[in-house]
Amino acid sequence: MTPQPPSVEDPRALLRWYVESGVEDIVEDAPFDRYAASLRPAVAAASSTAPASPPPTARGVAERPLRQAPPPSFAPVSVATPPFESPQLIEDARALAARCTTLDELEAAVRAFDGCALKRTANKTVFADGARGAPVMVVGEAPGADEDRQGKPFVGKSGQLMDRMFAAIGMSRETNLYITNVVLWRPPGNRTPSSAEIAMCVAFLRRHIQLARPKVLVIAGGTPLKALYDANDGIMRARGRWRAYDMGDGATIPALPTLHPAGLLRATANKRFAWKDLLILQDKLRELETAP
Ligand code: URA
């Protein structure tokens, strides 16, 4: 995800690159032993006893400012603690998500969930933005620095491009778009999320899609494509072609893979493909509107 650094001849660009790469994430007022932190139990919200009752919204677990390091602790670590993103925790995440019956409940459950290591280095949980009940749900990859600061998906440069692209076909997050990412916490330094981190977040994403019940899914980039279909088709080959998304509850909806806006910022010549995809989306929405 992180592009190559600009040359030292352009110090402003280099500084911007450092910030975008997350250099501020490791400059803390005090040292923080992330290794020790990673050994500490982090699964309270996901443990098999925790989510059963009260329901996720009632858990009242406020979002922590994650960059405030917890006080050092050298207490012995329980050997029963599953590591982050273990198969057990992924199963717990799925079970927790399944118990949520509304988007509010799911959002509260995600915010209270501590089973993903990414949450420890992120500032905010980035759940979603846009109009709930919108006909189109966009799924991106992972929050970047701007999203992590604001707690909303696609608010940085690539998000602004995405907003302009959708505006060209009369769509906006204020009216008819609902936006989320596969990964709910910013990977440090914008590194590519690991497959275990993705598997954990997908447990929430699938329930997110079920509860949002869009008419159409837009899959922005190769990461969400792979996460949702476990397929290795490159995004260039998959883009612009409808495929069925199985909601997992008996329903299927059309899903359109398209290019990620961050990629379009780097390879502007590909904008013409993204424009074609938008027109394909527009046609589908018209077709769905007139369908009996
Ligand atoms: N890229 C993404 O995939 N998602 C965001 O929210 C921002 C950038």
Boltz pocket constraint, residues with backbone or C-beta under 6 A from the ligand:
constraints:
  - pocket:
      binder: B
      contacts: [[A, 140], [A, 141], [A, 142], [A, 143], [A, 144], [A, 147], [A, 152], [A, 153], [A, 154], [A, 155], [A, 156], [A, 158], [A, 159], [A, 180], [A, 181], [A, 220], [A, 262]]
      max_distance: 6.0
